[in-house]
């Protein structure tokens, strides 16, 4: 007598993967005692492509409050902005 193995039913699992780079994120810039307002303003303009007035407002908020959200966007965009700010050793954090 020959024993035939039972066929295992095939189950197809379909899962939607969230693309982590699409997650809405923010860049927080922290105050320090080493950088001048001009250095921070210039780096904010370079990193976020904002105008002088907006960068000056961010720099002032960081100075007064100790930190400020300086950019909102996808995780990839935030990583780029953060890395540009950190080129001059500014302290940043990305929050999702």
C-alpha positions as CSV (number, residue, x, y, z in Angstrom):
1,X,0.0,0.0,0.0
2,X,1.4,3.4,-1.1
3,X,0.8,6.4,1.2
4,X,0.4,9.6,-0.7
5,X,1.3,12.8,1.2
6,X,-1.6,15.2,1.8
7,X,-1.6,18.3,-0.3
8,X,-1.1,21.4,1.8
9,X,-3.5,24.1,0.8
10,X,-1.7,27.2,-0.6
11,X,-2.5,30.4,1.2
12,X,-1.6,33.6,-0.5
13,X,-0.9,36.5,1.8
14,X,-1.2,40.0,0.3
15,X,0.1,42.7,2.4
16,X,0.5,46.4,1.6
17,X,3.8,47.6,2.6
18,X,4.1,51.2,3.7
19,X,7.0,53.0,2.1
20,X,8.9,54.4,5.1
21,X,10.2,57.2,2.9
22,X,6.7,58.5,2.4
23,X,6.0,58.8,6.2
24,X,5.3,62.4,7.2
25,X,8.2,63.6,9.3
26,X,9.6,66.8,10.9
27,X,13.1,68.2,11.5
28,X,13.7,69.7,14.9
29,X,16.6,72.1,15.3
30,X,18.1,72.5,18.8
31,X,19.8,75.6,20.2
32,X,23.5,75.6,21.0
33,X,26.0,78.2,22.3
34,X,28.5,77.9,19.4
35,X,26.8,79.1,16.2
36,X,26.0,82.6,15.4
37,X,22.6,83.7,14.1
38,X,24.1,84.3,10.7
39,X,25.5,80.8,10.5
40,X,22.2,79.2,11.5
41,X,20.2,81.4,9.1
42,X,22.4,80.7,6.2
43,X,22.4,77.0,6.8
44,X,18.6,77.0,7.2
45,X,18.2,78.7,3.8
46,X,20.6,76.2,2.3
47,X,18.8,73.2,3.9
48,X,15.1,74.2,3.6
49,X,15.2,76.5,0.6
50,X,13.3,79.1,2.6
51,X,13.7,82.8,2.5
52,X,15.8,85.0,4.8
53,X,12.9,86.1,6.9
54,X,11.6,82.6,7.5
55,X,15.1,81.4,8.4
56,X,15.6,84.3,10.7
57,X,12.2,83.5,12.4
58,X,13.3,79.9,12.9
59,X,16.7,80.9,14.3
60,X,15.0,83.3,16.7
61,X,12.5,80.6,17.8
62,X,15.4,78.1,18.4
63,X,17.2,80.7,20.4
64,X,14.2,81.6,22.6
65,X,12.5,78.2,23.0
66,X,15.6,76.0,22.8
67,X,14.3,74.1,19.7
68,X,12.0,74.6,16.7
69,X,10.4,72.4,14.0
70,X,12.1,73.9,10.9
71,X,10.9,71.5,8.2
72,X,8.0,69.1,7.5
73,X,8.0,66.6,4.7
74,X,8.7,63.0,3.8
75,X,11.3,61.0,5.7
76,X,13.7,61.2,2.7
77,X,13.3,65.0,2.5
78,X,13.8,65.3,6.3
79,X,17.0,63.2,6.1
80,X,18.4,65.5,3.4
81,X,17.5,68.7,5.4
82,X,18.9,67.3,8.6
83,X,22.2,66.3,6.9
84,X,22.6,69.7,5.4
85,X,22.0,71.4,8.8
86,X,24.5,69.0,10.4
87,X,27.2,69.9,7.9
88,X,28.1,72.7,10.3
89,X,27.5,70.6,13.4
90,X,24.0,71.9,14.2
91,X,22.0,69.5,16.4
92,X,18.9,68.1,14.8
93,X,16.4,65.3,15.3
94,X,13.9,63.8,12.9
95,X,10.5,62.9,14.4
96,X,7.7,60.9,12.7
